Amino acid sequence: MKKEELKQEEQKKERLRQAYSKAMEQINKDTKRKNDLQSLIDALEKKETYNGQDLGLLFMLDALNEMRAMKNKEQVRISKDLYNKYFASIGKLDKEQNDIFTTYRFLNIWLSNNYYMSLAYIQQRTGKYNYLMGKVRDIYFTETAYNFFAVDFKELPKEKNEQKAKHYNDFYKPFCLLKYTKESPRQERNKEHIADAIKTASISYNYLLCYNKVLDILAEFYKIPDLELFKYDNINYIPAEFKHYNKFLKLIDAVIEQEQITNEQKKNKLELFKEIFKPLNYDFEIPKHKIEMLKEKLSMTDFNLFANRKNDIINTLLF
């Protein structure tokens, strides 16, 4: 086997080792989360009386089991006896303990609503990203082709050069930056579509980061095992996509720099392109003081925080 083939074979084995290691890490993580959830159930089964937090956690077990089923994970066992003790204890709570129980019930509704909202943000981000990539690909390949043919036309006799240039320009106009100049009747609308896509793609990613972080904070404060089930797991690929888009912006800059046009035309074209197609930001970090601010808002007895439809919990971290 040649040296290059040996190198490729070793790289393939390394990728397989990494994939196996990642898979085992996830299996161990899932097993621990299930065990933590089962430990909670076992501890509750041993109790004779329940306070508001106990009943709140019992109330959430069904939602956690449903989410485990949705994500093709093994469900935990909840005995009929545990359900009977749960229903028998509800009417025995004093006001404070009942408020705690109510907080968990509203938290459960909040989790369900925001899980599906996060899915909507995922779809929104994906749609806007694909839209942007379609636009920059069009511009890149059209500008590259225009650059190539502009040189090629000069090799032709004058009459054929003009005919070929006119024919290509008719094809070129719908796909190039002319759509964003005063020559286009839809100039402002075209610019607005791009600006909206860039803003929405970035905010959607930031929202998902904040949503996942909120779940970590809620799980710790309210002592809920396996709340990670509600997270959007596959967020790590998004920065790679944003980097890919940003790379295309640099490629287009380079192509325009090489075009057979005057320096003034080149300058104007680059300025127009950079004005419209901004890079996607993928290095958003949640400030620590905002995390502390959210922790201070949380309360065992104030269920209004989760009843508020304005989504102040996530917005505390996002804005």
Number of C-alpha atoms within 10 A of each C-alpha: 7 7 8 9 10 11 12 12 13 12 12 12 12 12 12 12 12 12 12 12 12 12 12 12 12 12 12 12 12 17 14 14 17 19 15 15 21 17 13 18 19 15 10 19 16 9 11 8 14 19 17 25 21 20 26 25 22 21 18 18 22 15 17 23 20 15 18 18 12 10 11 9 15 12 16 16 12 16 11 9 9 17 13 10 17 19 11 12 16 16 9 14 16 11 11 13 21 19 18 22 26 22 24 25 19 18 21 20 15 17 17 14 12 16 18 12 14 20 13 13 19 19 14 16 22 18 14 21 22 14 15 20 18 13 16 20 16 17 21 23 15 20 20 19 14 21 17 14 15 18 12 13 16 13 11 12 9 11 9 13 16 14 12 16 19 12 11 15 13 9 12 19 13 14 17 19 20 15 18 19 15 10 9 15 11 13 14 13 13 15 16 14 14 18 16 12 19 22 15 19 25 21 17 20 23 20 19 22 21 23 23 19 18 20 19 15 16 16 15 12 13 17 13 20 21 20 20 17 20 21 20 16 10 8 13 10 8 17 15 11 17 18 15 13 20 18 13 17 22 13 14 22 18 14 17 21 15 13 18 14 13 9 11 9 13 17 14 12 18 17 12 15 18 15 11 17 17 14 17 18 17 15 8 13 11 16 10 9 10 15 16 13 12 18 15 9 12 17 14 17 19 14 19 13 19 21 15 12 11 10 13 14 19 20 14 17 24 19 10
